[in-house]
Amino acid sequence: MVSLVTNSPEYMCLWRQQHPQYKEKQREYLRIWRQKHPEHEVKHRRRQRLFRARHPNYYQEYRQNHPEVFRESSRRWYQSNKERRNKLAVIRNLAQRKVKLDVNCEICDSTENLERHHPDYSKPLVVQTLCKPCHNRLDKGVD
């Protein structure tokens, strides 16, 4: 085995792989620290916004260049959310069979890239027809 310096990134990466409980402890520690220091959270969010403004395509490029990371992340989500996934599938299938799309978006009257929007998932047959940009804005809470 190769000898690694104890503070090197390679050593820490190997150590974290051998100690999976570390991740949960670190997550809990950070959650408590953020509750005690909310002013740092504001600064962090501000830095995030500036980074995203300066590098608008960073996350898309990272996703394209590292597909294995996102495949693994998707696999873990699917395994841990089976019940939720099944509910969403039932709602989607029910809406697709029972509710037809209108010919234009209810917000901007566009006729391209139309999608179904469920304002309330407990009522799967109540669906709005929206174009993709309007649907994204509505889901993000913009406007």
C-alpha positions in Angstrom: 0.0 0.0 0.0 1.2 3.5 -0.8 2.1 5.7 2.1 -0.1 8.8 2.2 0.5 12.0 4.0 -2.2 12.3 6.7 -3.4 15.8 5.6 -3.3 15.1 1.9 -6.6 15.1 -0.1 -5.9 11.5 -1.2 -5.6 10.4 2.4 -8.8 12.2 3.4 -10.7 10.7 0.5 -9.6 7.2 1.4 -10.3 7.8 5.1 -13.9 9.0 4.4 -14.5 5.9 2.3 -13.4 3.7 5.2 -15.5 5.7 7.7 -19.0 6.3 6.2 -20.4 7.4 9.6 -18.2 10.5 9.3 -20.5 12.0 6.6 -23.6 11.8 8.8 -21.8 13.3 11.8 -20.4 16.1 9.7 -23.8 16.9 8.3 -25.3 17.1 11.8 -22.5 19.3 13.0 -23.0 21.7 10.1 -26.7 21.8 10.6 -26.3 22.8 14.2 -23.5 25.3 13.4 -25.7 27.0 10.7 -28.5 27.4 13.3 -26.2 29.1 15.7 -24.6 31.3 13.0 -27.4 32.4 10.6 -25.4 35.5 9.4 -22.8 33.2 7.7 -25.6 31.5 5.8 -26.6 34.8 4.3 -23.1 35.4 3.2 -22.9 31.9 1.8 -26.1 32.4 -0.2 -24.8 35.7 -1.6 -21.5 34.1 -2.7 -23.5 31.3 -4.4 -25.6 33.8 -6.3 -22.5 35.7 -7.5 -20.8 32.5 -8.6 -23.9 31.4 -10.5 -24.1 34.8 -12.2 -20.5 34.7 -13.2 -20.6 31.0 -14.3 -24.1 30.4 -15.6 -23.3 27.1 -17.3 -21.0 25.6 -14.7 -23.5 23.0 -13.3 -24.7 22.0 -16.8 -21.2 21.4 -17.9 -20.3 19.6 -14.8 -23.3 17.3 -15.2 -22.3 16.6 -18.9 -18.6 15.9 -18.0 -19.4 13.7 -14.9 -22.5 11.6 -15.9 -21.5 8.8 -13.5 -22.0 11.1 -10.5 -25.5 11.9 -11.5 -26.3 8.3 -12.4 -25.3 7.2 -8.9 -27.2 10.0 -7.3 -30.3 9.1 -9.3 -30.0 5.5 -8.4 -29.7 6.3 -4.6 -32.8 8.6 -4.9 -34.8 6.0 -6.6 -34.0 3.4 -4.0 -34.7 5.6 -1.0 -38.0 7.1 -2.4 -39.9 4.1 -3.8 -43.2 5.0 -2.2 -43.0 8.6 -3.4 -42.0 7.5 -6.9 -44.9 5.2 -7.1 -47.4 7.9 -6.1 -46.0 10.3 -8.7 -46.2 7.6 -11.3 -49.8 6.9 -10.5 -50.7 10.6 -10.6 -48.8 11.1 -13.9 -50.5 8.1 -15.6 -53.9 9.0 -14.4 -53.5 12.6 -15.6 -52.2 11.5 -19.0 -55.1 9.1 -19.5 -57.9 11.3 -18.2 -56.9 14.9 -18.8 -56.1 16.2 -22.3 -53.7 19.1 -22.8 -55.1 22.4 -24.1 -53.8 23.8 -27.3 -52.0 26.7 -25.7 -50.4 27.8 -22.4 -52.7 29.2 -19.8 -50.3 32.0 -18.9 -48.6 33.2 -22.1 -50.7 31.5 -24.9 -47.7 29.8 -26.4 -48.4 26.6 -28.4 -45.0 25.0 -28.1 -43.5 22.7 -25.4 -46.7 22.3 -23.5 -46.7 20.4 -20.2 -49.1 19.5 -17.4 -48.8 21.3 -14.1 -50.3 19.9 -10.9 -51.0 22.8 -8.5 -52.0 20.2 -5.9 -50.8 16.5 -6.2 -53.6 15.4 -3.9 -56.0 16.3 -6.8 -54.4 14.5 -9.8 -57.1 15.5 -12.2 -56.8 19.2 -11.6 -54.2 20.1 -14.2 -53.1 23.3 -15.9 -51.6 23.4 -19.4 -48.4 25.4 -19.3 -45.4 25.9 -21.7 -42.1 24.7 -20.3 -40.7 28.2 -19.4 -43.9 29.2 -17.6 -44.0 25.8 -15.8 -40.4 26.3 -14.6 -41.1 29.9 -13.4 -44.2 28.7 -11.5 -42.4 25.7 -9.9 -39.5 28.0 -8.8 -42.0 30.6 -7.4 -40.9 33.4 -9.7 -43.7 35.9 -10.4 
